């Protein structure tokens, strides 16, 4: 199994209400993806509650292998969900590991 973790930092120029709206929309769009991308084994989006830390959003997902992660990355439904944060994100970090 491969765990795929992505963290997002939203632009500081956004108001807290704008950030909240984007985060909720992103979470909703991502968490329904297993309905159309059947090789996603698990997916969850959480919001940072510790303001002393850099990241605003953490996406955690699981796949059978790295090839499935790569297919997920370019899948049109995933690309559309990711577009929600396209203009709002300041930074992104990602790690994929086997477990």
C-alpha positions as CSV (number, residue, x, y, z in Angstrom):
1,X,0.0,0.0,0.0
2,X,1.0,3.6,-0.7
3,X,0.1,6.5,1.5
4,X,-0.1,9.8,-0.3
5,X,-0.1,12.9,1.9
6,X,-0.4,16.5,0.6
7,X,-0.4,19.7,2.6
8,X,-1.5,23.1,1.4
9,X,-0.8,26.6,2.7
10,X,-3.4,29.2,1.5
11,X,-2.4,32.7,0.7
12,X,-2.4,35.1,3.7
13,X,-4.2,37.7,1.6
14,X,-7.4,35.7,1.8
15,X,-9.8,36.4,4.6
16,X,-10.5,33.7,7.1
17,X,-14.0,33.4,5.6
18,X,-12.6,33.0,2.1
19,X,-10.2,30.3,3.4
20,X,-12.9,28.4,5.2
21,X,-15.2,28.5,2.1
22,X,-12.3,27.2,-0.1
23,X,-11.3,24.5,2.4
24,X,-14.8,23.2,2.8
25,X,-15.4,23.1,-1.0
26,X,-12.1,21.3,-1.5
27,X,-12.8,18.8,1.2
28,X,-16.2,18.0,-0.3
29,X,-14.8,17.7,-3.8
30,X,-11.9,15.4,-2.8
31,X,-13.8,13.1,-0.4
32,X,-16.4,12.1,-3.1
33,X,-13.6,11.1,-5.6
34,X,-13.7,7.4,-4.7
35,X,-17.1,7.3,-6.3
36,X,-15.5,8.0,-9.7
37,X,-11.9,7.0,-9.1
38,X,-12.4,3.5,-7.9
39,X,-8.8,2.7,-7.2
40,X,-8.6,5.2,-4.3
41,X,-8.6,3.0,-1.2
42,X,-9.1,5.8,1.3
43,X,-9.1,9.6,1.2
44,X,-9.6,12.2,3.8
45,X,-9.1,16.0,4.1
46,X,-8.4,17.6,7.4
47,X,-8.0,21.2,8.5
48,X,-5.2,22.4,10.7
49,X,-6.4,23.6,14.2
50,X,-2.9,24.7,15.3
51,X,-2.4,28.3,14.1
52,X,1.3,28.1,15.1
53,X,1.9,25.7,12.2
54,X,2.4,26.6,8.5
55,X,-0.1,24.3,6.7
56,X,-3.8,24.9,6.4
57,X,-5.0,21.6,4.8
58,X,-3.8,18.0,4.9
59,X,-5.0,15.5,2.4
60,X,-4.3,11.9,3.3
61,X,-5.1,9.0,0.9
62,X,-4.2,5.4,0.3
63,X,-3.6,3.5,-2.9
64,X,-2.5,0.0,-3.8
65,X,0.7,1.2,-5.5
66,X,2.5,4.3,-6.8
67,X,1.2,3.8,-10.4
68,X,-2.3,4.3,-9.0
69,X,-1.2,7.5,-7.3
70,X,0.2,8.7,-10.7
71,X,-3.1,7.8,-12.4
72,X,-5.0,9.7,-9.7
73,X,-2.9,12.8,-10.1
74,X,-4.0,13.2,-13.8
75,X,-7.5,11.9,-13.5
76,X,-10.0,14.7,-14.7
77,X,-12.1,14.5,-11.5
78,X,-9.0,15.0,-9.3
79,X,-7.7,17.8,-11.5
80,X,-11.1,19.5,-11.2
81,X,-11.1,19.2,-7.4
82,X,-7.6,20.5,-7.2
83,X,-8.6,23.5,-9.3
84,X,-10.6,24.8,-6.3
85,X,-7.3,25.7,-4.6
86,X,-5.3,26.7,-7.8
87,X,-5.4,30.4,-7.3
88,X,-5.6,30.3,-3.5
89,X,-2.6,28.2,-2.5
90,X,0.7,29.7,-1.6
91,X,2.6,26.5,-1.0
92,X,2.2,22.7,-1.3
93,X,4.2,19.8,0.1
94,X,3.7,16.1,-0.8
95,X,5.1,12.7,0.3
96,X,4.3,9.2,-0.9
97,X,5.5,6.2,1.0
98,X,4.9,2.5,1.2
99,X,3.6,0.9,4.4
